[in-house]
Amino acid sequence: MYRYSLRGRGDLTEWRDAARAYLMAGIVPDVIEWRTMDDADGLFGFDDNNLPPPHEAHPPLSVPPAFIRLAGAVICHSDPTRFALLYRLLFRLMHGRHLLQMASDTDVVAAQRMAKAVGRDYHKMTAFVRFKELPLSAGTAGRRRFFSWFEPDHFILARVAPFFQRRFTDMDWLIATPKGSASWDGETLRTCDEPAAKPDLKDETEDLWRTYYASIFNPARLKVKMMTKEMPKKYWKNLPEAALIPDLIANAEASVIEMGKKAASEPLPFHHRIQEAAARAPVPSAPAAGTLPALKQEARHCTRCDIHCLATQTVFGDGPADARVMFVGEQPGDQEDLAGKPFVGPAGKLFNDTLAEVGIDRRSLYITNAVKHFKYVPRGKRRIHQKPNMGEIRQCRWWLMQELELVKPELVVAMGATALFALTDMRQKLEDVRGEPMAMADGRILFVTVHPSYLLRIPDEAQRMRELGRFREDMRSIQHLVRTNATYHSGPSNVA
């Protein structure tokens, strides 16, 4: 059995030299006991560090650079098993250089977990070190001096000290921890692995820092779980602002309400300039009552159902006020909600392409939806379409009826079951009424077809092509109905 003692303060070199000697002698991992000065059993001592001579037949050592990087992080961990783990990995690498690529290997997983923990500790130290200025000695002048106390979980001080040297190179500082200290005097960066004691220091700037922290704290954006994840409570005792956090959290709701009251009463920055510019701007003339522009203006402020709460804007109908054909869809989609116009997304492109194929000019059509707001469910950054319910369709029917009354189309095309229900209150299966002209109660002709978005959702390519062909034939039937109706109205019998 071999026993080797290390200081164990994050120095890769002391372990690497011993591990290389054991490996060159062909010593297997199970017969080496690695000790550190932190062991409490009294067995630590450098007198036991007698390394075996190298085996004459052992080939030169060569390890992947990835292992050196991994070992440099793992050696900083405070787990006493880290040295045995690294030697086990090193020994196994001699028989399989691709060991580190085996993501499911127990030793590899353990080493990567330690390396990540060291990386998190490094990040937290760079984020939560708070310097306090030390007074200069009487009668002396020179660079300002600063001190900080921090309590890391691992032996990362030598690893993180260069970060502070680069960031605070214009001042003298000392960072003390229970695992050592680091200092910078403008010329030399020094580290010591002897534990330091926490001093009792007061700094007049702490009150200023707490005032600043309280002023930038935004209660409206408070997420306690996220805050404690990024700023774990174990660091709070050494942060001057930590004393404020419990009260800031407890009073967050009241602060939000107060912010809302102030926002409603206090003018915006440069308020007077905004008012002056508004006074100089010409007042737009209001659209004439009883017209589509007036109805569209009124619909912008619609709150008849709850869908308007999440939607970007009302998406009203679009097209000439004297259009002979009105197409009615279900509701605006994601792109329509942003653009403020109907049928401009993927379904709208398919619709436009089909109209062009059969020779129908979209500019001659009035196109609208049964529901004027986009109903959706948020999924991360995406907005997933959600079908409007019967109550929402009935609430929005008032706008659709007004559009019908003002446009007075001869032919109304219902695209999908939602449009059919909005126009007729019918809940029939769409396939039973599709493609057959029907007379509406007001004398207009109703033609039923599918919504273009249905065609985009068909997974089978062959079926989608068949359904696309049927949709194209529906558009030709609509074109034929328009032409037939025009011929009928221009005939001699109609004149009489």
PAMINU-172812 format. One record per residue (C-alpha): x, y, z. Coordinates in steps of 0.5 Angstrom, whole numbers, plus 500, padded with zeros to 3 digits. Example, Ala and Ser with C-alpha at 12.3 -4.5 7.8 and 13.67 -1.06 7.14 Angstrom:
525491516
527498514
END
This chain:
500500500
503507498
501513502
502520499
501527503
499533499
498540501
491540497
490547496
489547488
496546486
496541480
503541480
504537486
499532485
501531477
509530479
507524484
502521479
507521474
512518478
506512480
504511473
511510471
512505476
506502474
502503481
495501480
490506483
487501489
494501492
495509493
492513499
492520498
492525504
492532505
493537511
485537512
485530514
483530521
486523523
493525524
496521518
498527514
506528514
511529508
515524511
511518507
512521501
517516498
516515490
517508487
523508482
520508474
519501471
524501465
519498460
514504461
513508455
513515455
507519458
502523454
495525456
490529452
490536453
482535455
485531461
490537463
484542463
479538467
484536472
486543473
479544475
478538479
484539483
481545486
475542489
474541496
472533496
478529499
477523494
479528488
486526488
484518487
479520482
484524478
489518478
484513476
482517470
490518469
491510469
485508465
487513460
493510459
489504456
484508452
485515450
478516449
476515456
473522457
469522451
465517454
459521457
456515461
463513465
462514472
469517473
468522468
461524470
464525477
470529475
466533470
461534476
467537480
469541475
462544474
462546482
469549481
466553475
460556479
464557485
469561481
463565478
460567485
466569487
467574481
460576483
460577490
466580492
465587496
471591497
472596503
477601503
482601508
485608511
492610509
497610515
498617518
503621514
503617508
501618501
500613495
495608492
488607495
488600499
482595499
480589503
475584502
473578505
470572502
468564503
469560497
467553497
473550494
480552493
479557487
483563490
489562486
485560480
481567480
486572483
488573476
481576474
481581480
488583478
486585471
479588473
482592479
489593476
489601478
488599486
492595491
487590494
487584499
482578498
482574504
478567505
478561510
482557504
488563503
489570501
491574494
494581494
496586488
500592489
500594482
506590480
506583483
500578484
501574490
497568493
498564500
494558501
494559509
487560512
486567514
481570519
475574518
477581521
471586523
472592518
467597517
466602511
463608511
461607503
457601505
451605507
452609500
452602497
446600500
442606498
444605491
442598491
435599494
434605489
435600483
431594486
425593481
420590485
416589479
421584476
422580483
423573482
425570489
427563486
431566481
434571485
436566491
439561485
443567482
445569489
445564494
443565502
450563504
453569501
449574504
452574511
458578507
454582502
452589505
446589501
443583504
440586510
436590505
433584502
428581506
424587507
425589500
422582498
416583503
414590501
415588493
407588492
406594496
412597492
409595485
402598487
405605489
409605483
403604479
400610482
406614481
406612474
399614473
400621476
407623474
408626467
413623463
420625462
420631457
412631458
412639456
416637449
411632447
405636449
408642445
409637439
402634439
399641439
403643433
401636429
395637425
388633428
386628423
379628421
375623423
372618418
365619416
360615421
356609418
363607414
368601414
373606416
369609422
367601424
375599424
376605428
371603433
373596433
380598435
378599442
374593442
373589449
367585448
371578450
377577454
382575448
383582447
387582453
393578450
392580443
397586440
391589436
385588433
385585426
379588422
377586415
381589409
378590402
374595398
367597401
363595395
366588394
362583391
365577395
367577402
371571405
371570412
376566416
377564423
381569427
388572426
394568427
401570430
403574424
396577422
396580430
403583429
401586422
394588423
392585417
388579415
391573411
398575411
402569414
403562412
395560411
395567407
400565402
397559400
390563400
394568395
397563391
391559390
387565388
392567383
392560380
385560378
385568376
381571382
384578384
385578391
384586391
377585389
375581395
373583402
377579407
375578414
375574420
369571425
374573431
378580430
383578436
389573436
387567441
393563443
397560449
404562450
410557449
416560451
418565445
412562441
405563441
401557439
394558436
388556440
381556437
376561440
370558443
362559442
362565447
367569444
365567437
358570439
361576442
365578436
359576431
356584432
363586428
362581422
354583421
356590421
361589416
356585412
351590412
356596410
360592404
353588402
357582398
353578393
357572395
360570402
365565403
365561410
372558410
372553416
367551421
368557426
366562420
360558418
358558425
359565426
355567419
349562420
349559427
350552424
354547427
354542421
359537419
363542414
364536409
356536409
355543406
362544403
362546396
354547395
352554394
346556400
341562400
342566407
337569410
338576407
338573400
346573399
349566397
353562402
359558400
363553405
370551404
376549408
380554412
387554408
391553415
387546415
391544408
398546412
396541418
395535413
402531415
401526409
404529402
399525398
393527402
395534402
396535395
389532394
386537399
389542395
386540389
379540392
381547395
383550388
376547385
372551390
376557388
374556381
366554383
366561387
369564381
364561376
358563381
361570381
361570373
354567373
351572378
354578374
351575367
344574371
344581374
346584367
340580363
334583360
329579364
333583370
332589367
325589366
END
